[in-house]
């Protein structure tokens, strides 16, 4: 079995906070700022993996956290997501 060297997470802006959610493991956290959210995500992942057999989870020792941020780009006729999909302004 090939072990993963990375854990992927997505950060989104909510109504009042940023939310960080891991893709491969059950970890979700939030913060008022991006920096706080990233730090909370690091801590939550470390706590989740503590005392676990990483190989049983499909992870290599000392995995790296890869973050992706979902953003909206403002445009005079509405908003565009980072993928380019158009969202009308309300």
C-alpha positions as CSV (number, residue, x, y, z in Angstrom):
1,X,0.0,0.0,0.0
2,X,1.3,3.4,-0.9
3,X,1.0,5.9,2.0
4,X,0.0,9.5,1.6
5,X,2.5,12.1,2.5
6,X,0.0,14.9,2.5
7,X,-3.4,15.8,4.1
8,X,-5.5,18.1,2.1
9,X,-7.7,20.8,3.6
10,X,-9.9,23.6,2.2
11,X,-10.5,26.9,3.8
12,X,-13.7,28.9,3.1
13,X,-14.9,32.2,4.3
14,X,-18.2,31.8,6.3
15,X,-20.5,34.6,7.3
16,X,-18.4,35.6,10.4
17,X,-15.4,33.2,10.4
18,X,-13.1,31.2,8.1
19,X,-13.7,27.5,8.2
20,X,-11.0,24.9,7.6
21,X,-12.0,21.3,6.7
22,X,-9.7,18.3,5.9
23,X,-10.6,16.1,3.0
24,X,-9.1,12.8,4.1
25,X,-9.7,12.9,7.8
26,X,-12.6,14.1,10.0
27,X,-11.2,17.5,11.1
28,X,-13.1,20.8,10.9
29,X,-12.2,24.0,12.6
30,X,-12.7,27.8,12.3
31,X,-11.0,31.1,13.1
32,X,-11.7,34.8,12.9
33,X,-8.7,35.3,10.6
34,X,-6.9,33.2,8.1
35,X,-3.8,32.9,10.4
36,X,-6.0,31.8,13.3
37,X,-7.8,29.3,11.1
38,X,-4.5,27.8,9.8
39,X,-3.1,27.5,13.3
40,X,-6.4,25.9,14.6
41,X,-6.3,23.5,11.7
42,X,-2.7,22.5,12.5
43,X,-3.5,22.0,16.1
44,X,-6.8,20.0,15.3
45,X,-4.9,17.7,12.9
46,X,-2.1,17.1,15.3
47,X,-4.6,16.2,18.1
48,X,-6.6,14.0,15.7
49,X,-3.5,12.1,14.7
50,X,-2.0,11.9,18.2
51,X,-1.5,8.2,19.3
52,X,-2.9,6.9,16.0
53,X,-1.2,4.4,13.8
54,X,-0.8,6.6,10.7
55,X,-0.2,3.7,8.4
56,X,-3.6,2.3,9.3
57,X,-5.0,5.6,8.2
58,X,-3.1,5.4,4.9
59,X,-0.6,8.1,6.0
60,X,3.2,8.2,6.0
61,X,5.0,9.4,9.1
62,X,5.0,13.2,9.6
63,X,2.5,14.1,6.8
64,X,2.3,17.6,5.4
65,X,-0.8,19.7,5.4
66,X,-1.7,21.2,2.0
67,X,-4.2,24.1,2.1
68,X,-6.5,25.3,-0.6
69,X,-8.5,28.5,-0.2
70,X,-11.8,29.1,-1.8
71,X,-12.3,32.7,-2.8
72,X,-14.8,34.9,-4.7
73,X,-13.5,37.5,-7.1
74,X,-15.6,40.6,-7.3
75,X,-16.7,41.8,-10.7
76,X,-19.0,44.9,-11.5
77,X,-21.7,42.5,-12.8
78,X,-21.5,40.0,-9.9
79,X,-19.0,37.7,-8.3
80,X,-16.9,35.0,-9.8
81,X,-15.7,32.0,-7.9
82,X,-12.0,31.0,-8.3
83,X,-13.1,28.4,-10.8
84,X,-14.7,31.1,-12.9
85,X,-18.3,30.1,-12.3
86,X,-20.5,33.2,-12.3
87,X,-22.6,34.1,-9.2
88,X,-25.1,36.9,-9.5
89,X,-25.0,39.7,-7.0
90,X,-28.1,39.8,-4.8
